Amino acid sequence: MWQKWGKVIEGNTMLKTIMIGRYLSIQGQFVRTTPSGLVVVRIGDATYAGRPVKRRVA
């Protein structure tokens, strides 16, 4: 499985990075966005919900 620019070529899966707490970030397969604005990602069999990481302009 080859990854390029946050998408996996096989199946077009999008990767998202979320913040869990103040110092822990998790990157996984995007599942959905909750009505409260949290993003849910899947890593293996586990799912995690957290705040999406904001993009920064260099």
PDB file of N, CA, C and O in Angstrom:
ATOM      1  N   MET A   1       0.858  -1.174   0.000  1.00  0.00           N
ATOM      2  CA  MET A   1       0.000   0.000   0.000  1.00  0.00           C
ATOM      3  C   MET A   1       0.907   1.240   0.000  1.00  0.00           C
ATOM      4  O   MET A   1       1.694   1.417   0.929  1.00  0.00           O
ATOM      5  N   TRP A   2       0.815   2.067  -0.981  1.00  0.00           N
ATOM      6  CA  TRP A   2       1.644   3.256  -1.127  1.00  0.00           C
ATOM      7  C   TRP A   2       0.833   4.488  -0.749  1.00  0.00           C
ATOM      8  O   TRP A   2      -0.294   4.656  -1.214  1.00  0.00           O
ATOM      9  N   GLN A   3       1.404   5.355   0.097  1.00  0.00           N
ATOM     10  CA  GLN A   3       0.699   6.554   0.540  1.00  0.00           C
ATOM     11  C   GLN A   3       1.316   7.787  -0.107  1.00  0.00           C
ATOM     12  O   GLN A   3       2.538   7.917  -0.177  1.00  0.00           O
ATOM     13  N   LYS A   4       0.464   8.686  -0.578  1.00  0.00           N
ATOM     14  CA  LYS A   4       0.947   9.911  -1.179  1.00  0.00           C
ATOM     15  C   LYS A   4      -0.034  11.029  -0.869  1.00  0.00           C
ATOM     16  O   LYS A   4      -1.207  10.957  -1.234  1.00  0.00           O
ATOM     17  N   TRP A   5       0.455  12.065  -0.191  1.00  0.00           N
ATOM     18  CA  TRP A   5      -0.336  13.244   0.124  1.00  0.00           C
ATOM     19  C   TRP A   5      -1.605  12.943   0.906  1.00  0.00           C
ATOM     20  O   TRP A   5      -2.659  13.519   0.635  1.00  0.00           O
ATOM     21  N   GLY A   6      -1.504  12.024   1.893  1.00  0.00           N
ATOM     22  CA  GLY A   6      -2.618  11.751   2.780  1.00  0.00           C
ATOM     23  C   GLY A   6      -3.660  10.812   2.221  1.00  0.00           C
ATOM     24  O   GLY A   6      -4.678  10.572   2.870  1.00  0.00           O
ATOM     25  N   LYS A   7      -3.435  10.269   1.031  1.00  0.00           N
ATOM     26  CA  LYS A   7      -4.390   9.321   0.462  1.00  0.00           C
ATOM     27  C   LYS A   7      -3.666   8.033   0.126  1.00  0.00           C
ATOM     28  O   LYS A   7      -2.520   8.047  -0.325  1.00  0.00           O
ATOM     29  N   VAL A   8      -4.337   6.935   0.348  1.00  0.00           N
ATOM     30  CA  VAL A   8      -3.798   5.634  -0.029  1.00  0.00           C
ATOM     31  C   VAL A   8      -4.332   5.330  -1.419  1.00  0.00           C
ATOM     32  O   VAL A   8      -5.538   5.395  -1.656  1.00  0.00           O
ATOM     33  N   ILE A   9      -3.439   5.000  -2.329  1.00  0.00           N
ATOM     34  CA  ILE A   9      -3.840   4.788  -3.713  1.00  0.00           C
ATOM     35  C   ILE A   9      -4.835   3.639  -3.824  1.00  0.00           C
ATOM     36  O   ILE A   9      -5.778   3.719  -4.612  1.00  0.00           O
ATOM     37  N   GLU A  10      -4.645   2.571  -3.051  1.00  0.00           N
ATOM     38  CA  GLU A  10      -5.573   1.443  -3.096  1.00  0.00           C
ATOM     39  C   GLU A  10      -6.810   1.784  -2.280  1.00  0.00           C
ATOM     40  O   GLU A  10      -6.750   1.767  -1.051  1.00  0.00           O
ATOM     41  N   GLY A  11      -7.921   2.090  -2.921  1.00  0.00           N
ATOM     42  CA  GLY A  11      -9.164   2.364  -2.222  1.00  0.00           C
ATOM     43  C   GLY A  11      -9.392   3.834  -1.904  1.00  0.00           C
ATOM     44  O   GLY A  11     -10.441   4.174  -1.356  1.00  0.00           O
ATOM     45  N   ASN A  12      -8.464   4.710  -2.220  1.00  0.00           N
ATOM     46  CA  ASN A  12      -8.583   6.150  -1.968  1.00  0.00           C
ATOM     47  C   ASN A  12      -8.984   6.471  -0.529  1.00  0.00           C
ATOM     48  O   ASN A  12      -9.938   7.217  -0.307  1.00  0.00           O
ATOM     49  N   THR A  13      -8.273   5.920   0.442  1.00  0.00           N
ATOM     50  CA  THR A  13      -8.538   6.163   1.853  1.00  0.00           C
ATOM     51  C   THR A  13      -7.814   7.430   2.284  1.00  0.00           C
ATOM     52  O   THR A  13      -6.625   7.595   2.010  1.00  0.00           O
ATOM     53  N   MET A  14      -8.535   8.330   2.961  1.00  0.00           N
ATOM     54  CA  MET A  14      -7.939   9.581   3.409  1.00  0.00           C
ATOM     55  C   MET A  14      -7.432   9.436   4.834  1.00  0.00           C
ATOM     56  O   MET A  14      -8.124   8.884   5.689  1.00  0.00           O
ATOM     57  N   LEU A  15      -6.225   9.929   5.093  1.00  0.00           N
ATOM     58  CA  LEU A  15      -5.663   9.932   6.431  1.00  0.00           C
ATOM     59  C   LEU A  15      -5.905  11.296   7.060  1.00  0.00           C
ATOM     60  O   LEU A  15      -5.784  12.324   6.394  1.00  0.00           O
ATOM     61  N   LYS A  16      -6.244  11.304   8.339  1.00  0.00           N
ATOM     62  CA  LYS A  16      -6.455  12.541   9.093  1.00  0.00           C
ATOM     63  C   LYS A  16      -5.654  12.476  10.377  1.00  0.00           C
ATOM     64  O   LYS A  16      -5.432  11.398  10.928  1.00  0.00           O
ATOM     65  N   THR A  17      -5.222  13.635  10.852  1.00  0.00           N
ATOM     66  CA  THR A  17      -4.528  13.746  12.123  1.00  0.00           C
ATOM     67  C   THR A  17      -5.437  14.475  13.101  1.00  0.00           C
ATOM     68  O   THR A  17      -5.994  15.526  12.783  1.00  0.00           O
ATOM     69  N   ILE A  18      -5.581  13.907  14.296  1.00  0.00           N
ATOM     70  CA  ILE A  18      -6.421  14.515  15.322  1.00  0.00           C
ATOM     71  C   ILE A  18      -5.611  14.689  16.600  1.00  0.00           C
ATOM     72  O   ILE A  18      -4.600  14.018  16.803  1.00  0.00           O
ATOM     73  N   MET A  19      -6.064  15.592  17.453  1.00  0.00           N
ATOM     74  CA  MET A  19      -5.440  15.818  18.752  1.00  0.00           C
ATOM     75  C   MET A  19      -6.298  15.175  19.828  1.00  0.00           C
ATOM     76  O   MET A  19      -7.504  15.412  19.904  1.00  0.00           O
ATOM     77  N   ILE A  20      -5.669  14.369  20.646  1.00  0.00           N
ATOM     78  CA  ILE A  20      -6.301  13.761  21.810  1.00  0.00           C
ATOM     79  C   ILE A  20      -5.645  14.424  23.018  1.00  0.00           C
ATOM     80  O   ILE A  20      -4.469  14.187  23.293  1.00  0.00           O
ATOM     81  N   GLY A  21      -6.386  15.240  23.729  1.00  0.00           N
ATOM     82  CA  GLY A  21      -5.793  15.969  24.846  1.00  0.00           C
ATOM     83  C   GLY A  21      -4.925  17.104  24.338  1.00  0.00           C
ATOM     84  O   GLY A  21      -5.168  17.652  23.263  1.00  0.00           O
ATOM     85  N   ARG A  22      -3.910  17.455  25.118  1.00  0.00           N
ATOM     86  CA  ARG A  22      -3.086  18.610  24.778  1.00  0.00           C
ATOM     87  C   ARG A  22      -1.826  18.255  23.993  1.00  0.00           C
ATOM     88  O   ARG A  22      -1.365  19.049  23.173  1.00  0.00           O
ATOM     89  N   TYR A  23      -1.271  17.078  24.237  1.00  0.00           N
ATOM     90  CA  TYR A  23       0.039  16.745  23.668  1.00  0.00           C
ATOM     91  C   TYR A  23       0.054  15.488  22.803  1.00  0.00           C
ATOM     92  O   TYR A  23       1.094  15.155  22.235  1.00  0.00           O
ATOM     93  N   LEU A  24      -1.050  14.796  22.689  1.00  0.00           N
ATOM     94  CA  LEU A  24      -1.071  13.534  21.954  1.00  0.00           C
ATOM     95  C   LEU A  24      -1.819  13.696  20.638  1.00  0.00           C
ATOM     96  O   LEU A  24      -2.982  14.098  20.624  1.00  0.00           O
ATOM     97  N   SER A  25      -1.154  13.383  19.540  1.00  0.00           N
ATOM     98  CA  SER A  25      -1.806  13.418  18.229  1.00  0.00           C
ATOM     99  C   SER A  25      -1.830  12.007  17.657  1.00  0.00           C
ATOM    100  O   SER A  25      -0.924  11.209  17.897  1.00  0.00           O
ATOM    101  N   ILE A  26      -2.886  11.711  16.896  1.00  0.00           N
ATOM    102  CA  ILE A  26      -3.073  10.401  16.293  1.00  0.00           C
ATOM    103  C   ILE A  26      -3.390  10.591  14.818  1.00  0.00           C
ATOM    104  O   ILE A  26      -4.172  11.470  14.455  1.00  0.00           O
ATOM    105  N   GLN A  27      -2.784   9.768  13.965  1.00  0.00           N
ATOM    106  CA  GLN A  27      -3.088   9.812  12.540  1.00  0.00           C
ATOM    107  C   GLN A  27      -3.655   8.465  12.137  1.00  0.00           C
ATOM    108  O   GLN A  27      -3.066   7.422  12.421  1.00  0.00           O
ATOM    109  N   GLY A  28      -4.806   8.492  11.472  1.00  0.00           N
ATOM    110  CA  GLY A  28      -5.432   7.243  11.057  1.00  0.00           C
ATOM    111  C   GLY A  28      -6.391   7.453   9.900  1.00  0.00           C
ATOM    112  O   GLY A  28      -6.503   8.547   9.348  1.00  0.00           O
ATOM    113  N   GLN A  29      -7.071   6.391   9.553  1.00  0.00           N
ATOM    114  CA  GLN A  29      -8.023   6.403   8.439  1.00  0.00           C
ATOM    115  C   GLN A  29      -9.271   7.181   8.852  1.00  0.00           C
ATOM    116  O   GLN A  29      -9.869   6.898   9.891  1.00  0.00           O
ATOM    117  N   PHE A  30      -9.663   8.161   8.036  1.00  0.00           N
ATOM    118  CA  PHE A  30     -10.841   8.982   8.319  1.00  0.00           C
ATOM    119  C   PHE A  30     -12.094   8.126   8.276  1.00  0.00           C
ATOM    120  O   PHE A  30     -12.302   7.352   7.342  1.00  0.00           O
ATOM    121  N   VAL A  31     -12.947   8.279   9.323  1.00  0.00           N
ATOM    122  CA  VAL A  31     -14.211   7.551   9.388  1.00  0.00           C
ATOM    123  C   VAL A  31     -15.377   8.510   9.174  1.00  0.00           C
ATOM    124  O   VAL A  31     -16.184   8.320   8.265  1.00  0.00           O
ATOM    125  N   ARG A  32     -15.463   9.554  10.024  1.00  0.00           N
ATOM    126  CA  ARG A  32     -16.569  10.512   9.914  1.00  0.00           C
ATOM    127  C   ARG A  32     -16.280  11.726  10.771  1.00  0.00           C
ATOM    128  O   ARG A  32     -15.319  11.750  11.541  1.00  0.00           O
ATOM    129  N   THR A  33     -17.124  12.733  10.626  1.00  0.00           N
ATOM    130  CA  THR A  33     -17.107  13.914  11.483  1.00  0.00           C
ATOM    131  C   THR A  33     -18.384  13.905  12.311  1.00  0.00           C
ATOM    132  O   THR A  33     -19.470  13.696  11.769  1.00  0.00           O
ATOM    133  N   THR A  34     -18.269  14.127  13.607  1.00  0.00           N
ATOM    134  CA  THR A  34     -19.435  14.125  14.490  1.00  0.00           C
ATOM    135  C   THR A  34     -20.148  15.472  14.400  1.00  0.00           C
ATOM    136  O   THR A  34     -19.556  16.451  13.945  1.00  0.00           O
ATOM    137  N   PRO A  35     -21.414  15.538  14.826  1.00  0.00           N
ATOM    138  CA  PRO A  35     -22.136  16.817  14.814  1.00  0.00           C
ATOM    139  C   PRO A  35     -21.477  17.898  15.673  1.00  0.00           C
ATOM    140  O   PRO A  35     -21.663  19.089  15.422  1.00  0.00           O
ATOM    141  N   SER A  36     -20.710  17.490  16.681  1.00  0.00           N
ATOM    142  CA  SER A  36     -20.035  18.464  17.541  1.00  0.00           C
ATOM    143  C   SER A  36     -18.719  18.960  16.948  1.00  0.00           C
ATOM    144  O   SER A  36     -18.068  19.817  17.546  1.00  0.00           O
ATOM    145  N   GLY A  37     -18.309  18.440  15.782  1.00  0.00           N
ATOM    146  CA  GLY A  37     -17.104  18.907  15.111  1.00  0.00           C
ATOM    147  C   GLY A  37     -15.879  18.041  15.324  1.00  0.00           C
ATOM    148  O   GLY A  37     -14.817  18.344  14.782  1.00  0.00           O
ATOM    149  N   LEU A  38     -15.994  16.975  16.095  1.00  0.00           N
ATOM    150  CA  LEU A  38     -14.871  16.074  16.292  1.00  0.00           C
ATOM    151  C   LEU A  38     -14.714  15.170  15.076  1.00  0.00           C
ATOM    152  O   LEU A  38     -15.683  14.880  14.375  1.00  0.00           O
ATOM    153  N   VAL A  39     -13.486  14.730  14.834  1.00  0.00           N
ATOM    154  CA  VAL A  39     -13.190  13.830  13.718  1.00  0.00           C
ATOM    155  C   VAL A  39     -12.908  12.451  14.292  1.00  0.00           C
ATOM    156  O   VAL A  39     -12.193  12.323  15.285  1.00  0.00           O
ATOM    157  N   VAL A  40     -13.463  11.425  13.673  1.00  0.00           N
ATOM    158  CA  VAL A  40     -13.256  10.046  14.101  1.00  0.00           C
ATOM    159  C   VAL A  40     -12.333   9.374  13.102  1.00  0.00           C
ATOM    160  O   VAL A  40     -12.573   9.422  11.896  1.00  0.00           O
ATOM    161  N   VAL A  41     -11.260   8.738  13.611  1.00  0.00           N
ATOM    162  CA  VAL A  41     -10.312   8.009  12.767  1.00  0.00           C
ATOM    163  C   VAL A  41     -10.217   6.574  13.261  1.00  0.00           C
ATOM    164  O   VAL A  41     -10.488   6.284  14.426  1.00  0.00           O
ATOM    165  N   ARG A  42      -9.824   5.671  12.348  1.00  0.00           N
ATOM    166  CA  ARG A  42      -9.680   4.255  12.671  1.00  0.00           C
ATOM    167  C   ARG A  42      -8.216   3.869  12.534  1.00  0.00           C
ATOM    168  O   ARG A  42      -7.551   4.217  11.558  1.00  0.00           O
ATOM    169  N   ILE A  43      -7.725   3.135  13.543  1.00  0.00           N
ATOM    170  CA  ILE A  43      -6.388   2.548  13.500  1.00  0.00           C
ATOM    171  C   ILE A  43      -6.572   1.074  13.834  1.00  0.00           C
ATOM    172  O   ILE A  43      -6.803   0.717  14.989  1.00  0.00           O
ATOM    173  N   GLY A  44      -6.470   0.234  12.839  1.00  0.00           N
ATOM    174  CA  GLY A  44      -6.731  -1.190  13.039  1.00  0.00           C
ATOM    175  C   GLY A  44      -8.193  -1.402  13.373  1.00  0.00           C
ATOM    176  O   GLY A  44      -9.070  -1.017  12.599  1.00  0.00           O
ATOM    177  N   ASP A  45      -8.467  -2.015  14.524  1.00  0.00           N
ATOM    178  CA  ASP A  45      -9.839  -2.248  14.965  1.00  0.00           C
ATOM    179  C   ASP A  45     -10.349  -1.155  15.893  1.00  0.00           C
ATOM    180  O   ASP A  45     -11.539  -1.125  16.206  1.00  0.00           O
ATOM    181  N   ALA A  46      -9.478  -0.257  16.340  1.00  0.00           N
ATOM    182  CA  ALA A  46      -9.856   0.787  17.298  1.00  0.00           C
ATOM    183  C   ALA A  46     -10.234   2.082  16.573  1.00  0.00           C
ATOM    184  O   ALA A  46      -9.666   2.408  15.531  1.00  0.00           O
ATOM    185  N   THR A  47     -11.194   2.812  17.133  1.00  0.00           N
ATOM    186  CA  THR A  47     -11.555   4.129  16.609  1.00  0.00           C
ATOM    187  C   THR A  47     -11.324   5.161  17.691  1.00  0.00           C
ATOM    188  O   THR A  47     -11.514   4.888  18.876  1.00  0.00           O
ATOM    189  N   TYR A  48     -10.907   6.364  17.271  1.00  0.00           N
ATOM    190  CA  TYR A  48     -10.613   7.460  18.181  1.00  0.00           C
ATOM    191  C   TYR A  48     -11.295   8.722  17.676  1.00  0.00           C
ATOM    192  O   TYR A  48     -11.388   8.941  16.468  1.00  0.00           O
ATOM    193  N   ALA A  49     -11.772   9.552  18.598  1.00  0.00           N
ATOM    194  CA  ALA A  49     -12.376  10.839  18.243  1.00  0.00           C
ATOM    195  C   ALA A  49     -11.555  11.940  18.888  1.00  0.00           C
ATOM    196  O   ALA A  49     -11.121  11.820  20.034  1.00  0.00           O
ATOM    197  N   GLY A  50     -11.344  13.029  18.127  1.00  0.00           N
ATOM    198  CA  GLY A  50     -10.572  14.144  18.656  1.00  0.00           C
ATOM    199  C   GLY A  50     -10.745  15.374  17.782  1.00  0.00           C
ATOM    200  O   GLY A  50     -11.438  15.350  16.765  1.00  0.00           O
ATOM    201  N   ARG A  51     -10.097  16.442  18.205  1.00  0.00           N
ATOM    202  CA  ARG A  51     -10.140  17.698  17.451  1.00  0.00           C
ATOM    203  C   ARG A  51      -9.236  17.592  16.225  1.00  0.00           C
ATOM    204  O   ARG A  51      -8.115  17.096  16.332  1.00  0.00           O
ATOM    205  N   PRO A  52      -9.706  18.054  15.055  1.00  0.00           N
ATOM    206  CA  PRO A  52      -8.844  18.008  13.867  1.00  0.00           C
ATOM    207  C   PRO A  52      -7.677  18.980  14.018  1.00  0.00           C
ATOM    208  O   PRO A  52      -7.820  20.044  14.620  1.00  0.00           O
ATOM    209  N   VAL A  53      -6.525  18.608  13.471  1.00  0.00           N
ATOM    210  CA  VAL A  53      -5.352  19.475  13.496  1.00  0.00           C
ATOM    211  C   VAL A  53      -5.510  20.519  12.416  1.00  0.00           C
ATOM    212  O   VAL A  53      -5.810  20.189  11.268  1.00  0.00           O
ATOM    213  N   LYS A  54      -5.309  21.786  12.775  1.00  0.00           N
ATOM    214  CA  LYS A  54      -5.437  22.879  11.822  1.00  0.00           C
ATOM    215  C   LYS A  54      -4.211  22.952  10.934  1.00  0.00           C
ATOM    216  O   LYS A  54      -3.089  22.730  11.390  1.00  0.00           O
ATOM    217  N   ARG A  55      -4.427  23.264   9.664  1.00  0.00           N
ATOM    218  CA  ARG A  55      -3.313  23.421   8.734  1.00  0.00           C
ATOM    219  C   ARG A  55      -2.634  24.762   8.988  1.00  0.00           C
ATOM    220  O   ARG A  55      -3.292  25.757   9.290  1.00  0.00           O
ATOM    221  N   ARG A  56      -1.327  24.775   8.862  1.00  0.00           N
ATOM    222  CA  ARG A  56      -0.561  26.006   9.053  1.00  0.00           C
ATOM    223  C   ARG A  56       0.178  26.332   7.765  1.00  0.00           C
ATOM    224  O   ARG A  56       0.691  25.444   7.084  1.00  0.00           O
ATOM    225  N   VAL A  57       0.222  27.582   7.451  1.00  0.00           N
ATOM    226  CA  VAL A  57       0.936  28.028   6.263  1.00  0.00           C
ATOM    227  C   VAL A  57       2.356  28.363   6.662  1.00  0.00           C
ATOM    228  O   VAL A  57       2.578  29.127   7.601  1.00  0.00           O
ATOM    229  N   ALA A  58       3.325  27.792   5.949  1.00  0.00           N
ATOM    230  CA  ALA A  58       4.728  28.009   6.263  1.00  0.00           C
ATOM    231  C   ALA A  58       5.207  29.339   5.764  1.00  0.00           C
ATOM    232  O   ALA A  58       6.375  29.683   5.947  1.00  0.00           O
TER     233      ALA A  58
END
